Amino acid sequence: VHKGIEKRFESLTLAEGARLCGRVSGDSTVAYTWAYCMALEAAAGCTVPARAAWLRALALELERIANHLGDLGFIGNDAGVAFGLAQFSRLKEDLVRANAAWTGHRYLMDFVVPGGVARDLDPAGRGLLLRQLDLLEPELARLREIYGEHAGLQDRLQGTGRVPPRTADELGLIGLAGRASAQPHDLRVRHAGAPYDTLRVNLVLRQEGDVAARTAVRFLDN
């Protein structure tokens, strides 16, 4: 979006660069900063401690879940189901409050730093996150059922914005939108670095390629 970010990096220290990178896209601060730090660490031949790698992955997954919750709410709202926006906004708010209690920032900014992470996860923070995730799981199952049974919502989602698998392949569609169009591209699976190389990530694929499929991927990707 022509913010002059690449030029700005030239005058920054590595630590300042990490801080800026985490603000390129505020709701993806962990993903952007981790990518930046990976480049620095590869250039320096730096090995990140195993615990730091696991904490980075935890933060990335929390970020991904928060984004799914927000988008699921807006999908419902855009299709005339304001109830969905209210419920998913509530769930996202609870999650980002737990993030803040652990890292000091609702959106996990400045948590990933060159060489590792800014802070450890203490027993209190671990307990808070576990309780929050335990509460989230049945809520998601309930809301997925409501979305699936809402005839008006499904009428607006099914067939809308469809990208057939062949078109998705020709366009090189990746990420969540690609997986909703049968493209098996997930960096956590295809280019798994630590700690994802020791995990079995659930690669969710759909064939329909429409908004309904992308919604389903968001639900199942949690």
N, CA, C and O of each residue as an XYZ file, in Angstrom:
888
protein
N       0.827     -1.209      0.000
C       0.000      0.000      0.000
C       0.860      1.257      0.000
O       0.410      2.322      0.422
N       2.095      1.133     -0.472
C       2.962      2.293     -0.707
C       3.173      3.147      0.548
O       2.988      4.364      0.524
N       3.558      2.498      1.624
C       3.828      3.223      2.861
C       5.308      3.599      3.006
O       5.683      4.286      3.957
N       6.135      3.156      2.078
C       7.559      3.409      2.197
C       8.244      2.532      3.232
O       9.292      2.899      3.763
N       7.662      1.381      3.522
C       8.179      0.524      4.595
C       9.546     -0.057      4.245
O      10.444     -0.072      5.087
N       9.714     -0.537      3.012
C      11.002     -1.144      2.647
C      12.139     -0.138      2.811
O      13.198     -0.487      3.332
N      11.938      1.086      2.380
C      12.967      2.126      2.528
C      13.223      2.433      3.993
O      14.363      2.684      4.385
N      12.198      2.415      4.787
C      12.344      2.712      6.224
C      13.245      1.695      6.908
O      13.988      2.056      7.820
N      13.199      0.447      6.496
C      14.026     -0.586      7.119
C      15.516     -0.269      6.992
O      16.307     -0.672      7.845
N      15.901      0.438      5.954
C      17.322      0.677      5.694
C      17.999      1.470      6.806
O      19.209      1.354      6.998
N      17.237      2.268      7.535
C      17.829      3.124      8.571
C      17.616      2.595      9.984
O      17.914      3.290     10.955
N      17.098      1.361     10.109
C      16.750      0.828     11.419
C      17.752     -0.231     11.881
O      18.394     -0.896     11.069
N      17.869     -0.371     13.196
C      18.606     -1.496     13.757
C      17.763     -2.756     13.580
O      16.595     -2.682     13.198
N      18.359     -3.904     13.861
C      17.614     -5.151     13.704
C      16.413     -5.198     14.648
O      15.336     -5.649     14.259
N      16.594     -4.739     15.875
C      15.493     -4.739     16.839
C      14.398     -3.768     16.403
O      13.212     -4.080     16.509
N      14.791     -2.597     15.914
C      13.801     -1.638     15.416
C      13.076     -2.192     14.204
O      11.881     -1.956     14.028
N      13.797     -2.930     13.365
C      13.176     -3.545     12.200
C      12.119     -4.558     12.596
O      11.065     -4.639     11.966
N      12.394     -5.327     13.632
C      11.413     -6.304     14.108
C      10.155     -5.603     14.602
O       9.039     -6.061     14.357
N      10.345     -4.494     15.295
C       9.191     -3.738     15.793
C       8.358     -3.182     14.636
O       7.130     -3.246     14.666
N       9.022     -2.642     13.630
C       8.302     -2.120     12.468
C       7.602     -3.237     11.711
O       6.458     -3.083     11.284
N       8.287     -4.355     11.544
C       7.710     -5.474     10.796
C       6.407     -5.948     11.436
O       5.469     -6.333     10.738
N       6.356     -5.920     12.752
C       5.158     -6.343     13.454
C       4.001     -5.385     13.319
O       2.897     -5.667     13.785
N       4.247     -4.244     12.678
C       3.183     -3.253     12.503
C       2.812     -3.047     11.034
O       2.018     -2.163     10.713
N       3.375     -3.846     10.155
C       2.997     -3.777      8.743
C       1.534     -4.188      8.589
O       0.779     -3.566      7.841
N       1.149     -5.229      9.296
C      -0.238     -5.703      9.283
C      -0.576     -6.095     10.714
O      -0.185     -7.163     11.187
N      -1.303     -5.222     11.394
C      -1.472     -5.356     12.841
C      -2.084     -6.652     13.316
O      -1.742     -7.130     14.398
N      -2.995     -7.245     12.524
C      -3.610     -8.485     12.978
C      -2.794     -9.715     12.604
O      -3.204    -10.841     12.887
N      -1.631     -9.506     11.965
C      -0.738    -10.618     11.621
C       0.680    -10.323     12.112
O       1.659    -10.691     11.462
N       0.779     -9.672     13.238
C       2.080     -9.232     13.738
C       3.024    -10.401     14.001
O       4.220    -10.292     13.733
N       2.513    -11.515     14.521
C       3.375    -12.664     14.805
C       3.906    -13.253     13.505
O       5.098    -13.545     13.399
N       3.034    -13.429     12.516
C       3.448    -14.009     11.242
C       4.511    -13.155     10.562
O       5.520    -13.680     10.092
N       4.293    -11.851     10.508
C       5.242    -10.965      9.833
C       6.572    -10.913     10.583
O       7.638    -10.999      9.974
N       6.503    -10.772     11.895
C       7.744    -10.655     12.665
C       8.522    -11.959     12.651
O       9.751    -11.943     12.588
N       7.837    -13.073     12.706
C       8.527    -14.366     12.656
C       9.248    -14.517     11.320
O      10.393    -14.966     11.286
N       8.592    -14.149     10.218
C       9.242    -14.232      8.910
C      10.496    -13.350      8.869
O      11.536    -13.762      8.356
N      10.390    -12.153      9.405
C      11.537    -11.230      9.464
C      12.669    -11.836     10.298
O      13.832    -11.819      9.896
N      12.308    -12.365     11.454
C      13.331    -12.948     12.331
C      13.974    -14.188     11.717
O      15.167    -14.423     11.907
N      13.199    -14.977     10.987
C      13.770    -16.147     10.316
C      14.856    -15.724      9.328
O      15.895    -16.376      9.221
N      14.606    -14.623      8.603
C      15.612    -14.141      7.653
C      16.868    -13.703      8.378
O      17.978    -14.031      7.957
N      16.701    -12.962      9.466
C      17.861    -12.516     10.245
C      18.623    -13.701     10.823
O      19.851    -13.749     10.741
N      17.920    -14.637     11.394
C      18.553    -15.777     12.062
C      19.264    -16.682     11.068
O      20.315    -17.245     11.375
N      18.687    -16.825      9.866
C      19.354    -17.619      8.830
C      20.642    -16.936      8.383
O      21.665    -17.593      8.192
N      20.588    -15.615      8.216
C      21.778    -14.874      7.785
C      22.878    -14.918      8.829
O      24.063    -14.945      8.496
N      22.479    -14.926     10.101
C      23.458    -14.915     11.193
C      23.862    -16.312     11.640
O      24.750    -16.461     12.479
N      23.219    -17.337     11.087
C      23.495    -18.696     11.540
C      23.070    -18.926     12.970
O      23.694    -19.698     13.698
N      22.005    -18.256     13.372
C      21.521    -18.315     14.757
C      20.512    -19.442     14.919
O      19.620    -19.615     14.088
N      20.659    -20.202     15.990
C      19.706    -21.261     16.313
C      18.780    -20.790     17.426
O      19.235    -20.412     18.505
N      17.499    -20.816     17.159
C      16.520    -20.374     18.154
C      16.299    -21.497     19.162
O      16.130    -22.648     18.757
N      16.295    -21.200     20.468
C      16.022    -22.241     21.472
C      14.694    -22.936     21.210
O      13.738    -22.323     20.736
N      14.653    -24.217     21.525
C      13.455    -25.011     21.230
C      12.221    -24.440     21.917
O      11.151    -24.393     21.311
N      12.346    -24.008     23.161
C      11.178    -23.467     23.866
C      10.688    -22.186     23.186
O       9.483    -21.958     23.083
N      11.610    -21.365     22.731
C      11.211    -20.138     22.039
C      10.456    -20.469     20.753
O       9.486    -19.792     20.414
N      10.893    -21.500     20.040
C      10.200    -21.908     18.818
C       8.779    -22.359     19.129
O       7.846    -22.026     18.398
N       8.613    -23.109     20.200
C       7.274    -23.561     20.586
C       6.393    -22.380     20.997
O       5.206    -22.350     20.671
N       6.963    -21.415     21.704
C       6.182    -20.253     22.110
C       5.813    -19.391     20.908
O       4.726    -18.815     20.868
N       6.707    -19.299     19.933
C       6.357    -18.598     18.696
C       5.166    -19.280     18.024
O       4.232    -18.615     17.577
N       5.206    -20.599     17.958
C       4.116    -21.331     17.317
C       2.810    -21.146     18.082
O       1.749    -20.997     17.474
N       2.881    -21.155     19.399
C       1.682    -20.922     20.206
C       1.097    -19.545     19.892
O      -0.109    -19.406     19.693
N       1.959    -18.535     19.850
C       1.491    -17.187     19.548
C       0.897    -17.115     18.138
O      -0.123    -16.458     17.927
N       1.525    -17.781     17.186
C       1.018    -17.773     15.816
C      -0.356    -18.419     15.730
O      -1.235    -17.924     15.024
N      -0.545    -19.518     16.443
C      -1.840    -20.190     16.423
C      -2.911    -19.345     17.104
O      -4.053    -19.312     16.646
N      -2.560    -18.668     18.182
C      -3.519    -17.778     18.835
C      -3.906    -16.628     17.905
O      -5.067    -16.223     17.849
N      -2.927    -16.116     17.184
C      -3.199    -15.056     16.214
C      -4.122    -15.562     15.109
O      -5.067    -14.875     14.720
N      -3.850    -16.751     14.609
C      -4.662    -17.334     13.537
C      -6.103    -17.544     14.002
O      -7.046    -17.243     13.270
N      -6.271    -18.063     15.223
C      -7.617    -18.295     15.750
C      -8.364    -16.979     15.907
O      -9.540    -16.887     15.552
N      -7.693    -15.963     16.434
C      -8.341    -14.660     16.612
C      -8.804    -14.103     15.269
O      -9.896    -13.543     15.176
N      -7.990    -14.252     14.233
C      -8.379    -13.771     12.910
C      -9.558    -14.553     12.346
O     -10.451    -13.978     11.723
N      -9.560    -15.862     12.565
C     -10.704    -16.668     12.129
C     -11.988    -16.199     12.826
O     -13.031    -16.053     12.189
N     -11.900    -15.970     14.121
C     -13.086    -15.556     14.868
C     -13.628    -14.237     14.331
O     -14.833    -14.084     14.132
N     -12.730    -13.289     14.101
C     -13.172    -12.012     13.565
C     -13.817    -12.157     12.200
O     -14.866    -11.567     11.941
N     -13.200    -12.934     11.330
C     -13.724    -13.082      9.966
C     -15.040    -13.857      9.937
O     -15.926    -13.540      9.143
N     -15.174    -14.865     10.791
C     -16.436    -15.599     10.838
C     -17.578    -14.680     11.269
O     -18.699    -14.794     10.773
N     -17.283    -13.774     12.192
C     -18.301    -12.818     12.600
C     -18.697    -11.890     11.477
O     -19.883    -11.628     11.277
N     -17.716    -11.385     10.736
C     -18.009    -10.453      9.652
C     -18.698    -11.148      8.475
O     -19.507    -10.534      7.779
N     -18.379    -12.423      8.252
C     -19.077    -13.168      7.203
C     -20.569    -13.236      7.526
O     -21.410    -13.002      6.659
N     -20.885    -13.554      8.767
C     -22.287    -13.589      9.166
C     -22.943    -12.231      9.034
O     -24.058    -12.120      8.526
N     -22.254    -11.197      9.491
C     -22.823     -9.846      9.440
C     -23.068     -9.398      8.000
O     -24.098     -8.794      7.701
N     -22.121     -9.695      7.111
C     -22.271     -9.288      5.704
C     -23.434    -10.001      5.027
O     -23.982     -9.511      4.039
N     -23.806    -11.153      5.561
C     -24.924    -11.902      4.988
C     -26.220    -11.682      5.765
O     -27.191    -12.415      5.577
N     -26.234    -10.662      6.645
C     -27.458    -10.300      7.354
C     -27.687    -11.010      8.664
O     -28.792    -10.960      9.205
N     -26.649    -11.686      9.202
C     -26.790    -12.389     10.479
C     -25.938    -11.658     11.514
O     -24.815    -12.065     11.810
N     -26.486    -10.578     12.057
C     -25.744     -9.765     13.029
C     -25.438    -10.550     14.303
O     -24.469    -10.253     15.002
N     -26.265    -11.550     14.600
C     -26.016    -12.405     15.758
C     -24.624    -13.018     15.690
O     -23.930    -13.110     16.703
N     -24.213    -13.442     14.483
C     -22.896    -14.051     14.327
C     -21.788    -13.083     14.662
O     -20.822    -13.455     15.329
N     -21.909    -11.844     14.210
C     -20.896    -10.843     14.516
C     -20.796    -10.609     16.014
O     -19.695    -10.506     16.555
N     -21.929    -10.526     16.683
C     -21.918    -10.300     18.127
C     -21.240    -11.446     18.868
O     -20.427    -11.216     19.764
N     -21.571    -12.669     18.497
C     -21.029    -13.826     19.207
C     -19.538    -14.014     18.935
O     -18.765    -14.265     19.860
N     -19.140    -13.897     17.695
C     -17.724    -14.091     17.384
C     -16.873    -12.935     17.893
O     -15.711    -13.134     18.249
N     -17.433    -11.735     17.931
C     -16.702    -10.606     18.513
C     -16.463    -10.836     20.001
O     -15.397    -10.512     20.523
N     -17.450    -11.391     20.672
C     -17.296    -11.715     22.095
C     -16.197    -12.748     22.307
O     -15.361    -12.594     23.197
N     -16.195    -13.797     21.492
C     -15.189    -14.842     21.631
C     -13.789    -14.308     21.327
O     -12.825    -14.649     22.012
N     -13.685    -13.471     20.297
C     -12.382    -12.902     19.966
C     -11.888    -11.989     21.080
O     -10.705    -11.999     21.421
N     -12.788    -11.208     21.640
C     -12.396    -10.310     22.734
C     -11.857    -11.092     23.926
O     -10.852    -10.702     24.521
N     -12.510    -12.177     24.272
C     -12.018    -13.002     25.385
C     -10.624    -13.538     25.087
O      -9.772    -13.589     25.974
N     -10.391    -13.939     23.832
C      -9.093    -14.498     23.477
C      -7.994    -13.431     23.509
O      -6.913    -13.678     24.043
N      -8.255    -12.264     22.952
C      -7.201    -11.248     22.921
C      -6.928    -10.702     24.319
O      -5.823    -10.228     24.585
N      -7.902    -10.757     25.210
C      -7.636    -10.390     26.607
C      -6.688    -11.390     27.253
O      -5.819    -11.017     28.041
N      -6.862    -12.664     26.913
C      -5.924    -13.680     27.422
C      -4.530    -13.447     26.842
O      -3.532    -13.611     27.543
N      -4.456    -13.066     25.566
C      -3.165    -12.713     24.967
C      -2.488    -11.599     25.754
O      -1.294    -11.664     26.047
N      -3.271    -10.573     26.093
C      -2.720     -9.421     26.805
C      -2.214     -9.814     28.184
O      -1.183     -9.320     28.641
N      -2.941    -10.702     28.841
C      -2.518    -11.138     30.165
C      -1.189    -11.895     30.109
O      -0.405    -11.853     31.057
N      -0.942    -12.582     28.998
C       0.311    -13.335     28.846
C       1.450    -12.451     28.351
O       2.519    -12.421     28.960
N       1.232    -11.736     27.261
C       2.334    -11.033     26.596
C       2.358     -9.531     26.836
O       3.347     -8.870     26.520
N       1.269     -8.978     27.398
C       1.208     -7.542     27.591
C       0.583     -6.802     26.427
O       0.455     -5.579     26.469
N       0.191     -7.525     25.385
C      -0.427     -6.876     24.218
C      -1.533     -7.767     23.668
O      -1.339     -8.967     23.475
N      -2.686     -7.171     23.418
C      -3.840     -7.923     22.928
C      -3.546     -8.642     21.619
O      -4.010     -9.762     21.404
N      -2.770     -7.995     20.738
C      -2.484     -8.590     19.435
C      -1.060     -9.134     19.345
O      -0.528     -9.326     18.252
N      -0.451     -9.380     20.499
C       0.827    -10.095     20.586
C       1.991     -9.341     19.947
O       2.973     -9.959     19.537
N       1.892     -8.026     19.860
C       2.979     -7.245     19.271
C       4.224     -7.287     20.139
O       4.148     -7.299     21.367
N       5.372     -7.308     19.472
C       6.687     -7.271     20.123
C       6.960     -8.519     20.962
O       7.841     -8.515     21.822
N       6.203     -9.583     20.708
C       6.470    -10.835     21.421
C       7.589    -11.617     20.740
O       8.513    -12.085     21.405
N       7.510    -11.761     19.416
C       8.578    -12.421     18.662
C       9.691    -11.408     18.421
O       9.452    -10.319     17.898
N      10.899    -11.778     18.805
C      12.056    -10.894     18.646
C      13.195    -11.689     18.014
O      13.194    -12.918     18.094
N      14.169    -11.020     17.387
C      15.301    -11.743     16.803
C      15.984    -12.629     17.846
O      16.391    -12.157     18.908
N      16.100    -13.908     17.530
C      16.748    -14.851     18.434
C      15.816    -15.609     19.337
O      16.234    -16.576     19.973
N      14.554    -15.203     19.416
C      13.641    -15.923     20.312
C      12.345    -15.185     20.543
O      11.703    -14.724     19.599
N      11.960    -15.073     21.804
C      10.730    -14.381     22.183
C      11.030    -13.441     23.343
O      12.064    -13.554     24.001
N      10.115    -12.517     23.580
C      10.347    -11.481     24.585
C      10.099    -11.955     26.003
O      10.661    -11.407     26.951
N       9.262    -12.968     26.156
C       8.968    -13.457     27.509
C       8.539    -14.908     27.457
O       8.101    -15.410     26.422
N       8.673    -15.574     28.600
C       8.282    -16.970     28.717
C       6.791    -17.048     29.064
O       6.141    -16.029     29.297
N       6.280    -18.244     29.092
C       4.901    -18.491     29.500
C       4.930    -19.086     30.897
O       5.382    -20.215     31.088
N       4.443    -18.320     31.882
C       4.463    -18.803     33.256
C       3.220    -19.664     33.521
O       2.301    -19.683     32.702
N       3.181    -20.374     34.654
C       2.042    -21.250     34.942
C       0.704    -20.521     34.949
O      -0.301    -21.080     34.508
N       0.672    -19.288     35.438
C      -0.588    -18.543     35.468
C      -1.079    -18.246     34.059
O      -2.263    -18.401     33.760
N      -0.161    -17.816     33.194
C      -0.535    -17.540     31.812
C      -0.970    -18.794     31.095
O      -1.930    -18.764     30.326
N      -0.277    -19.907     31.334
C      -0.643    -21.173     30.707
C      -2.049    -21.599     31.127
O      -2.852    -22.032     30.301
N      -2.334    -21.469     32.423
C      -3.655    -21.840     32.914
C      -4.755    -20.988     32.315
O      -5.823    -21.496     31.974
N      -4.499    -19.686     32.184
C      -5.485    -18.777     31.599
C      -5.775    -19.136     30.147
O      -6.935    -19.177     29.737
N      -4.727    -19.396     29.367
C      -4.920    -19.740     27.963
C      -5.655    -21.071     27.806
O      -6.532    -21.203     26.953
N      -5.302    -22.035     28.615
C      -5.965    -23.338     28.532
C      -7.449    -23.221     28.870
O      -8.290    -23.822     28.202
N      -7.765    -22.453     29.898
C      -9.168    -22.270     30.260
C      -9.928    -21.578     29.136
O     -11.059    -21.949     28.822
N      -9.306    -20.573     28.532
C      -9.958    -19.844     27.460
C     -10.201    -20.730     26.244
O     -11.266    -20.667     25.630
N      -9.222    -21.553     25.895
C      -9.378    -22.442     24.748
C     -10.387    -23.549     25.028
O     -11.111    -23.975     24.127
N     -10.437    -24.014     26.271
C     -11.435    -25.024     26.640
C     -12.848    -24.464     26.522
O     -13.768    -25.177     26.121
N     -13.021    -23.200     26.867
C     -14.328    -22.567     26.745
C     -14.677    -22.303     25.279
O     -15.845    -22.347     24.892
N     -13.663    -22.030     24.477
C     -13.883    -21.670     23.077
C     -14.382    -22.846     22.244
O     -15.234    -22.668     21.373
N     -13.869    -24.031     22.496
C     -14.174    -25.187     21.641
C     -15.668    -25.487     21.544
O     -16.181    -25.596     20.430
N     -16.396    -25.626     22.666
C     -17.831    -25.918     22.525
C     -18.621    -24.748     21.928
O     -19.625    -24.960     21.248
N     -18.167    -23.514     22.181
C     -18.831    -22.353     21.591
C     -18.721    -22.396     20.065
O     -19.692    -22.118     19.361
N     -17.550    -22.741     19.565
C     -17.358    -22.830     18.116
C     -18.241    -23.914     17.515
O     -18.829    -23.730     16.450
N     -18.327    -25.040     18.204
C     -19.164    -26.132     17.702
C     -20.621    -25.692     17.629
O     -21.320    -26.019     16.669
N     -21.080    -24.962     18.625
C     -22.467    -24.485     18.645
C     -22.716    -23.487     17.510
O     -23.730    -23.563     16.818
N     -21.780    -22.555     17.330
C     -21.960    -21.535     16.293
C     -21.832    -22.129     14.886
O     -22.500    -21.676     13.956
N     -20.987    -23.126     14.734
C     -20.885    -23.792     13.433
C     -22.216    -24.452     13.086
O     -22.650    -24.413     11.934
N     -22.864    -25.058     14.080
C     -24.160    -25.685     13.847
C     -25.206    -24.630     13.471
O     -26.019    -24.849     12.573
N     -25.178    -23.484     14.164
C     -26.140    -22.416     13.860
C     -25.928    -21.892     12.441
O     -26.884    -21.726     11.684
N     -24.680    -21.636     12.089
C     -24.391    -21.165     10.734
C     -24.837    -22.189      9.693
O     -25.413    -21.829      8.666
N     -24.572    -23.454      9.959
C     -24.903    -24.494      8.994
C     -26.398    -24.685      8.795
O     -26.840    -25.076      7.715
N     -27.181    -24.408      9.842
C     -28.625    -24.634      9.767
C     -29.404    -23.380      9.388
O     -30.621    -23.436      9.212
N     -28.715    -22.255      9.263
C     -29.389    -20.999      8.941
C     -29.594    -20.925      7.419
O     -28.654    -20.664      6.668
N     -30.818    -21.155      6.987
C     -31.094    -21.259      5.561
C     -30.757    -19.966      4.820
O     -30.183    -20.004      3.732
N     -31.110    -18.828      5.406
C     -30.832    -17.555      4.747
C     -29.349    -17.300      4.595
O     -28.901    -16.804      3.562
N     -28.576    -17.641      5.629
C     -27.123    -17.463      5.575
C     -26.509    -18.373      4.519
O     -25.692    -17.931      3.712
N     -26.900    -19.639      4.525
C     -26.338    -20.581      3.565
C     -26.713    -20.218      2.131
O     -25.930    -20.439      1.208
N     -27.902    -19.663      1.945
C     -28.311    -19.233      0.610
C     -27.391    -18.145      0.077
O     -27.139    -18.070     -1.126
N     -26.890    -17.300      0.977
C     -26.000    -16.218      0.560
C     -24.555    -16.674      0.406
O     -23.795    -16.077     -0.356
N     -24.169    -17.725      1.122
C     -22.773    -18.174      1.091
C     -22.496    -19.187     -0.019
O     -21.447    -19.142     -0.662
N     -23.430    -20.088     -0.236
C     -23.196    -21.160     -1.201
C     -23.234    -20.623     -2.632
O     -24.202    -19.988     -3.049
N     -22.176    -20.888     -3.361
C     -22.071    -20.452     -4.740
C     -21.568    -19.033     -4.917
O     -21.332    -18.599     -6.044
N     -21.400    -18.305     -3.824
C     -20.941    -16.910     -3.902
C     -19.417    -16.855     -3.970
O     -18.730    -17.552     -3.223
N     -18.897    -16.028     -4.864
C     -17.448    -15.849     -4.953
C     -16.696    -17.124     -5.251
O     -15.614    -17.347     -4.708
N     -17.248    -17.962     -6.101
C     -16.670    -19.296     -6.329
C     -15.407    -19.225     -7.182
O     -15.374    -18.574     -8.226
N     -14.379    -19.909     -6.712
C     -13.143    -20.094     -7.476
C     -12.940    -21.599     -7.644
O     -12.512    -22.262     -6.699
N     -13.236    -22.155     -8.823
C     -13.072    -23.601     -9.018
C     -11.623    -24.029     -8.812
O     -10.712    -23.228     -9.019
N     -11.395    -25.277     -8.407
C     -10.027    -25.745     -8.175
C      -9.087    -25.517     -9.348
O      -7.930    -25.150     -9.145
N      -9.561    -25.728    -10.573
C      -8.677    -25.525    -11.725
C      -8.247    -24.062    -11.842
O      -7.082    -23.774    -12.115
N      -9.183    -23.150    -11.635
C      -8.855    -21.724    -11.679
C      -7.910    -21.358    -10.545
O      -6.970    -20.585    -10.730
N      -8.168    -21.919     -9.372
C      -7.295    -21.657     -8.216
C      -5.869    -22.105     -8.501
O      -4.910    -21.427     -8.132
N      -5.735    -23.251     -9.159
C      -4.409    -23.754     -9.516
C      -3.730    -22.838    -10.529
O      -2.539    -22.549    -10.407
N      -4.482    -22.383    -11.524
C      -3.912    -21.496    -12.545
C      -3.478    -20.158    -11.944
O      -2.487    -19.569    -12.375
N      -4.214    -19.693    -10.962
C      -3.892    -18.417    -10.320
C      -2.816    -18.544     -9.242
O      -2.283    -17.540     -8.770
N      -2.499    -19.783     -8.854
C      -1.554    -19.995     -7.767
C      -2.134    -19.585     -6.434
O      -1.418    -19.078     -5.570
N      -3.434    -19.803     -6.258
C      -4.122    -19.397     -5.033
C      -3.593    -20.197     -3.850
O      -3.489    -21.422     -3.913
N      -3.262    -19.499     -2.781
C      -2.676    -20.151     -1.602
C      -3.484    -19.790     -0.359
O      -4.512    -19.118     -0.434
N      -2.991    -20.252      0.774
C      -3.617    -19.906      2.038
C      -5.002    -20.492      2.189
O      -5.353    -21.490      1.559
N      -5.778    -19.848      3.038
C      -7.117    -20.344      3.348
C      -8.004    -20.382      2.109
O      -8.722    -21.358      1.893
N      -7.962    -19.336      1.299
C      -8.775    -19.312      0.084
C      -8.387    -20.445     -0.856
O      -9.250    -21.050     -1.492
N      -7.096    -20.733     -0.946
C      -6.652    -21.834     -1.785
C      -7.129    -23.176     -1.274
O      -7.554    -24.027     -2.056
N      -7.061    -23.372      0.043
C      -7.489    -24.656      0.611
C      -8.991    -24.868      0.448
O      -9.449    -26.009      0.389
N      -9.764    -23.782      0.375
C     -11.200    -23.909      0.119
C     -11.477    -24.277     -1.333
O     -12.594    -24.658     -1.685
N     -10.445    -24.160     -2.176
C     -10.548    -24.548     -3.590
C      -9.606    -25.707     -3.899
O      -9.084    -25.818     -5.008
N      -9.395    -26.571     -2.902
C      -8.667    -27.839     -3.069
C      -7.173    -27.681     -3.322
O      -6.546    -28.598     -3.852
N      -6.584    -26.538     -2.955
C      -5.143    -26.353     -3.132
C      -4.429    -26.641     -1.803
O      -4.619    -25.902     -0.837
N      -3.623    -27.687     -1.739
C      -3.051    -28.133     -0.458
C      -1.811    -27.345     -0.040
O      -0.757    -27.926      0.219
N      -1.944    -26.019      0.022
C      -0.795    -25.176      0.353
C      -0.930    -24.633      1.778
O      -1.791    -23.800      2.061
N      -0.079    -25.113      2.649
C      -0.021    -24.623      4.030
C       1.435    -24.700      4.452
O       2.006    -25.789      4.500
N       2.044    -23.561      4.758
C       3.466    -23.550      5.112
C       3.763    -24.430      6.315
O       4.864    -24.967      6.441
N       2.776    -24.578      7.206
C       2.982    -25.413      8.390
C       3.139    -26.889      8.027
O       3.621    -27.691      8.827
N       2.717    -27.237      6.789
C       2.787    -28.630      6.325
C       3.868    -28.791      5.257
O       4.714    -29.680      5.360
N       3.844    -27.944      4.245
C       4.715    -28.134      3.081
C       6.136    -27.619      3.302
O       7.077    -28.122      2.687
N       6.299    -26.644      4.156
C       7.636    -26.111      4.453
C       7.785    -25.966      5.970
O       8.138    -24.904      6.483
N       7.512    -27.043      6.651
C       7.430    -27.002      8.108
C       8.803    -26.795      8.749
O       9.709    -27.613      8.596
N       8.928    -25.689      9.462
C      10.101    -25.465     10.293
C       9.756    -25.776     11.728
O       8.606    -26.086     12.041
N      10.745    -25.696     12.610
C      10.493    -25.992     14.019
C       9.503    -24.980     14.595
O       9.612    -23.782     14.330
N       8.531    -25.463     15.388
C       8.319    -26.843     15.809
C       7.311    -27.604     14.950
O       6.947    -28.733     15.282
N       6.853    -27.000     13.845
C       5.810    -27.650     13.045
C       6.297    -28.934     12.392
O       5.489    -29.768     11.982
N       7.617    -29.102     12.290
C       8.131    -30.335     11.702
C       7.918    -31.539     12.612
O       8.131    -32.677     12.193
N       7.503    -31.301     13.846
C       7.218    -32.401     14.777
C       5.728    -32.534     15.064
O       5.322    -33.372     15.869
N       4.916    -31.714     14.410
C       3.472    -31.726     14.643
C       2.731    -32.295     13.438
O       3.248    -32.301     12.321
N       1.538    -32.764     13.678
C       0.669    -33.224     12.598
C      -0.436    -32.182     12.410
O      -1.486    -32.252     13.049
N      -0.187    -31.226     11.532
C      -1.143    -30.159     11.291
C      -2.310    -30.698     10.468
O      -2.121    -31.418      9.487
N      -3.508    -30.336     10.885
C      -4.712    -30.775     10.186
C      -4.895    -29.924      8.940
O      -5.308    -28.768      9.035
N      -4.591    -30.484      7.766
C      -4.705    -29.755      6.514
C      -6.145    -29.875      6.007
O      -6.535    -30.908      5.463
N      -6.923    -28.816      6.189
C      -8.341    -28.826      5.839
C      -8.512    -28.380      4.396
O      -8.074    -27.290      4.026
N      -9.147    -29.215      3.580
C      -9.390    -28.895      2.168
C     -10.870    -29.037      1.843
O     -11.552    -29.930      2.347
N     -11.351    -28.138      0.990
C     -12.696    -28.252      0.434
C     -12.608    -28.107     -1.076
O     -11.622    -27.587     -1.600
N     -13.638    -28.566     -1.775
C     -13.636    -28.563     -3.236
C     -14.473    -27.434     -3.843
O     -14.235    -27.034     -4.982
N     -15.453    -26.917     -3.089
C     -16.456    -26.033     -3.677
C     -15.890    -24.676     -4.080
O     -16.315    -24.113     -5.089
N     -14.945    -24.141     -3.318
C     -14.301    -22.886     -3.671
C     -15.156    -21.643     -3.509
O     -14.811    -20.594     -4.052
N     -16.267    -21.728     -2.774
C     -17.121    -20.556     -2.575
C     -16.986    -20.032     -1.153
O     -16.182    -20.541     -0.372
N     -17.776    -19.008     -0.816
C     -17.687    -18.434      0.517
C     -18.077    -19.467      1.576
O     -17.511    -19.476      2.669
N     -19.024    -20.321      1.265
C     -19.407    -21.373      2.210
C     -18.231    -22.288      2.506
O     -18.033    -22.691      3.652
N     -17.450    -22.619      1.483
C     -16.275    -23.472      1.685
C     -15.216    -22.754      2.510
O     -14.590    -23.360      3.379
N     -15.014    -21.479      2.245
C     -14.024    -20.723      3.004
C     -14.456    -20.572      4.461
O     -13.625    -20.560      5.369
N     -15.755    -20.458      4.667
C     -16.275    -20.412      6.036
C     -16.022    -21.735      6.742
O     -15.594    -21.760      7.896
N     -16.287    -22.841      6.040
C     -16.078    -24.164      6.626
C     -14.614    -24.382      6.974
O     -14.309    -24.938      8.029
N     -13.706    -23.956      6.110
C     -12.280    -24.097      6.395
C     -11.918    -23.330      7.659
O     -11.135    -23.814      8.476
N     -12.478    -22.147      7.824
C     -12.191    -21.362      9.026
C     -12.655    -22.095     10.292
O     -11.942    -22.130     11.295
N     -13.837    -22.667     10.232
C     -14.327    -23.407     11.387
C     -13.439    -24.618     11.681
O     -13.054    -24.836     12.829
N     -13.118    -25.391     10.671
C     -12.361    -26.629     10.867
C     -10.885    -26.374     11.130
O     -10.213    -27.213     11.730
N     -10.369    -25.231     10.691
C      -8.967    -24.898     10.882
C      -8.664    -24.522     12.315
O      -7.498    -24.372     12.678
N      -9.683    -24.368     13.136
C      -9.469    -24.075     14.548
C      -9.158    -25.322     15.340
O      -8.951    -25.248     16.551
